[in-house]
Amino acid sequence: MVQTMDISFALNGKEYKLSVPANAVLLDIIRDKMHLTGTKEGCGRGECGACTILFNGRSVNACLILAPQADGAEIVTVEGADVERKLLSIQKAFVEEGAIQCGFCTPGMIMSSLYLLNKNPNPSISEIREGISGNLCRCTGYVKIIKAVERASKDIGK
Amino acid sequence: MIMEDFKYIGKSVPRIDAADKASGKIKYMSDLNFPGMLFGKILRAKYPHALIKKIDTSQAKALPGVVAVVTWEDVPGLNGFGIVTPDQPVLCKDKVRYIGDAVAAIAAETKELAEKALTLIDVEYEPLPVVDDPIKAIQSDSPKVHDDGNIHLHTKVVRGDVRKAFEEADLVIEHIYCTGEQEHAFLEIETGIARIEEDDILTIYAGSQYPQRDQMQLSRCLALNPCKIRVVSYPVGGAFGGKDELTIQPILGLLVLKTKRPVKMVMTREESVISYWKRHPMIMKYKTGVKKDGTLVANKVIIYADTGAYASLGGPVVNLAIEHACGPYKLSNVDIEGYCIYTNNGVSGAFRGFGVPETAFAIETQMDIIAEKLGINPIELRKKNALQKGDIAPVGNKLTTSVGTVAVLDGISKTKLWKEREKYLVKNTKKPWIKRGFGFALTYQGTGLGVGLPDYGGAILRFCENGGFEVGVGLVDYGQGIGTSYAQIAAEMMKCPIDKIKVVLGDTALTADSGPTSASRGLYLGGKATIIAAEKMMTVLKEKTSEMLKVSVDNLDAENGYICMKNQPEKKISYEEIAAQFMKETDHLPETEGYFLMPLADMKVENAFGLPHHIFAFSAHLALVEVNTLTGQTKVLKGAEVIDAGDVINRQGLEAQSEGGFVMGMGYGLFENMIIEKGIFKTTNFSTYIIPSAEDIPSDIETVTVTDPEETGPYRAKGVAETVMCATAPAITNAIYNAVGLRIFKLPATSELVYTLLEKKEEKCNESTN
């Protein structure tokens, strides 16, 4: 039997306490226990970026974090516009630039963009490419995603 | 028809589902959970080719928390599925034919228990020799994957007199081309959930490209009346052909019927890779004859396609490859043959392009070689042979619809990349080992299913209480944007704001059967059906208004959500009021349906099922590359596509297709290949099977449209979802030749391949100087 552990964390600005199996993956906790399904699973091993979240301010693949590691952490997901206002500008830019097709990579892509713009409000094109290079997209060819991040950086700067 | 007259058609309307996708609110099938649900898991084959001697599930069944264990004995109906030939078992009985074959399945209270139960199933196998080479597989002494032998389909199309034409040719070019096995790599893995809903309806929520066909196939397998099955498939996180055939649905359905509880099934990426569809690897022998002036006179082609263990759409893929094997060129002497071959190398099926990216690589390399050997400008060579309206296509059909070959070739000169290519091609004096090159390639792609297959679009239009409309089309939007196009069309037709249109897709209970979401047919057929349903709805609204205003229908017009008098536009009734009137009178709102049959070619190609097609989209692909001669690595610096899409419905959507298609084609050309050794997959995840990332793409991908309106199309448009990826690979390999003088005959042109070829070339060069 796997041991359970009591953990608490802040998710999108709200405090939660819960008991989790010691081997649970944070992604599953977010999706299945917290019912925030905006964060997607595309590979389960940190290769596609669909599950990107902010974890103590850094972008991480939620599929590579064990739930007990989240004890005391501040977590922001794509649903976290209440705590990260920039998310609204980024989401709007993705919609308007046509950067979304099937949309399955979109939440992760948006979270990587948020992390990038948090640390670098005026990224160059090559910095944007690098910033989203851990997020795979099979539909768009990335062109419009890069434009959306560029646009969001301008909109946020206004 | 002037595009400016339209409010929505031809405009860059943002996707109607984009905001919900950006906020994470939208629920994919994999995001659904139901109370009391069980978790399903599938036991896959242990060997790529083996006889099953015994399956013992007793230990798995005894594990507490396991609710059901199913094997072939539990399949109530036909233990077989497959779009054309249902030769793939839902659960294998006496033989496994590839490493992803399903042998048993479990439903348990938790994922962990289901996984543990899998290890408790005891299957006794007798391994058989692995059939892994398609050419050897068709020899008479090869072990057989299926009892009937390893040739699933052999098609031969002959026109004219090839032998004589080769004798008369001034130049004959012969090469063998090989293409890799491409993985769809959609981000949402095959995943789904199912349960029994109201009225005992088995409802399957799983990513699909044709819910109505899934319903039919499931009804056969599960021995259930199709009206007792509902399939829901929207939104879908990518498909590209890979969700055209059934995947997890029959087993999911079986587990629900067995347990009477909801069951969720989540594949891992690795399981998805070994179990489901890929692009056919092909070996293609080409012999092309040409006159000194560049006139093509003969083409002899033999295609060997590895379809893996089961048929699925392998036959139609080979036939489409045959139809497009000569490119969009005039050729009256052709001998084109294709074999679709069973092996134990996974399963191949539908994938964007459907045989065309493969043959486009071959014919466009042949054309580049011919242009060089004859000293003819490669654009001029293609123009000289270009198919035009009224011409006879290589397989014998007369082209009577729009043909954009010349328009596309002329469009090349309109791209920035073409105009500035000389500037980009300057030698890198600081790093002389870096060489640049420019290349292009031309392609085309048939729309729809072809002759002999039921090919229709269907749409339901429902009038809503708010004066808006709901469009219900059975096709699925898995990223390509058809839902938004239908909204544009419905809003334009119904003369109402687009936010009054709701689109429902891919749901057998709420939408009209509109055929498969494949073959670049979604916009064309769903769009036409929506137009027809809307015309009928407009008549219904006008008739009701004519009663209300007591005027003749002929005096009525529609404008911005109102039906108004033609001469007195201020005398009008809003759609909302009309809806209220219907409710008052009948407590019911009207709905209309539109059906449209695909126009077909006026002949069929003998012994080539589905051929020919009637409507084609055309495109030219351009690439500027940089080859590092020290490492063999090729980088695409700039790309462009010139596309004939007829009149464009949504500019932004078209660009998105073009950019995404180019990058997928680039992956196919440079690094994507599923490595399978003796039936075992070696590249089952994204760190071994590499798809392009944002750092791999060119700095610029231009999209230039040339309009050759398709009069039969919705607002004269045609679909381009496939042609946009079909010639990117040969554009890149032609550019590699331009950069370093190496002809690439094998895809992908990996660094290793280019490096090895460069070494050989140097050796040869040294030999000749010594």
Boltz contact constraints between the chains, C-beta under 6 A:
constraints:
  - contact:
      token1: [A, 37]
      token2: [B, 31]
      max_distance: 6.0
  - contact:
      token1: [A, 38]
      token2: [B, 24]
      max_distance: 6.0
  - contact:
      token1: [A, 42]
      token2: [B, 187]
      max_distance: 6.0
  - contact:
      token1: [A, 43]
      token2: [B, 269]
      max_distance: 6.0
  - contact:
      token1: [A, 43]
      token2: [B, 686]
      max_distance: 6.0
  - contact:
      token1: [A, 44]
      token2: [B, 268]
      max_distance: 6.0
  - contact:
      token1: [A, 47]
      token2: [B, 685]
      max_distance: 6.0
  - contact:
      token1: [A, 47]
      token2: [B, 686]
      max_distance: 6.0
  - contact:
      token1: [A, 47]
      token2: [B, 687]
      max_distance: 6.0
  - contact:
      token1: [A, 48]
      token2: [B, 686]
      max_distance: 6.0
  - contact:
      token1: [A, 50]
      token2: [B, 187]
      max_distance: 6.0
  - contact:
      token1: [A, 78]
      token2: [B, 24]
      max_distance: 6.0
  - contact:
      token1: [A, 79]
      token2: [B, 24]
      max_distance: 6.0
  - contact:
      token1: [A, 91]
      token2: [B, 22]
      max_distance: 6.0
  - contact:
      token1: [A, 91]
      token2: [B, 23]
      max_distance: 6.0
  - contact:
      token1: [A, 94]
      token2: [B, 22]
      max_distance: 6.0
  - contact:
      token1: [A, 95]
      token2: [B, 14]
      max_distance: 6.0
  - contact:
      token1: [A, 95]
      token2: [B, 18]
      max_distance: 6.0
  - contact:
      token1: [A, 95]
      token2: [B, 19]
      max_distance: 6.0
  - contact:
      token1: [A, 95]
      token2: [B, 22]
      max_distance: 6.0
  - contact:
      token1: [A, 98]
      token2: [B, 652]
      max_distance: 6.0
  - contact:
      token1: [A, 98]
      token2: [B, 656]
      max_distance: 6.0
  - contact:
      token1: [A, 100]
      token2: [B, 18]
      max_distance: 6.0
  - contact:
      token1: [A, 100]
      token2: [B, 21]
      max_distance: 6.0
  - contact:
      token1: [A, 101]
      token2: [B, 479]
      max_distance: 6.0
  - contact:
      token1: [A, 101]
      token2: [B, 656]
      max_distance: 6.0
  - contact:
      token1: [A, 102]
      token2: [B, 237]
      max_distance: 6.0
  - contact:
      token1: [A, 102]
      token2: [B, 238]
      max_distance: 6.0
  - contact:
      token1: [A, 102]
      token2: [B, 478]
      max_distance: 6.0
  - contact:
      token1: [A, 102]
      token2: [B, 479]
      max_distance: 6.0
  - contact:
      token1: [A, 103]
      token2: [B, 21]
      max_distance: 6.0
  - contact:
      token1: [A, 104]
      token2: [B, 187]
      max_distance: 6.0
  - contact:
      token1: [A, 104]
      token2: [B, 188]
      max_distance: 6.0
  - contact:
      token1: [A, 104]
      token2: [B, 237]
      max_distance: 6.0
  - contact:
      token1: [A, 105]
      token2: [B, 187]
      max_distance: 6.0
  - contact:
      token1: [A, 106]
      token2: [B, 21]
      max_distance: 6.0
  - contact:
      token1: [A, 106]
      token2: [B, 22]
      max_distance: 6.0
  - contact:
      token1: [A, 107]
      token2: [B, 24]
      max_distance: 6.0
  - contact:
      token1: [A, 129]
      token2: [B, 694]
      max_distance: 6.0
  - contact:
      token1: [A, 129]
      token2: [B, 695]
      max_distance: 6.0
  - contact:
      token1: [A, 132]
      token2: [B, 694]
      max_distance: 6.0
  - contact:
      token1: [A, 133]
      token2: [B, 693]
      max_distance: 6.0
  - contact:
      token1: [A, 133]
      token2: [B, 694]
      max_distance: 6.0
  - contact:
      token1: [A, 133]
      token2: [B, 695]
      max_distance: 6.0
  - contact:
      token1: [A, 138]
      token2: [B, 185]
      max_distance: 6.0
  - contact:
      token1: [A, 138]
      token2: [B, 186]
      max_distance: 6.0
  - contact:
      token1: [A, 138]
      token2: [B, 187]
      max_distance: 6.0
  - contact:
      token1: [A, 138]
      token2: [B, 238]
      max_distance: 6.0
  - contact:
      token1: [A, 139]
      token2: [B, 479]
      max_distance: 6.0
  - contact:
      token1: [A, 139]
      token2: [B, 660]
      max_distance: 6.0
  - contact:
      token1: [A, 140]
      token2: [B, 656]
      max_distance: 6.0
  - contact:
      token1: [A, 140]
      token2: [B, 660]
      max_distance: 6.0
  - contact:
      token1: [A, 141]
      token2: [B, 659]
      max_distance: 6.0
  - contact:
      token1: [A, 141]
      token2: [B, 660]
      max_distance: 6.0
  - contact:
      token1: [A, 141]
      token2: [B, 662]
      max_distance: 6.0
  - contact:
      token1: [A, 141]
      token2: [B, 663]
      max_distance: 6.0
  - contact:
      token1: [A, 142]
      token2: [B, 694]
      max_distance: 6.0
  - contact:
      token1: [A, 142]
      token2: [B, 697]
      max_distance: 6.0
  - contact:
      token1: [A, 143]
      token2: [B, 659]
      max_distance: 6.0
  - contact:
      token1: [A, 143]
      token2: [B, 701]
      max_distance: 6.0
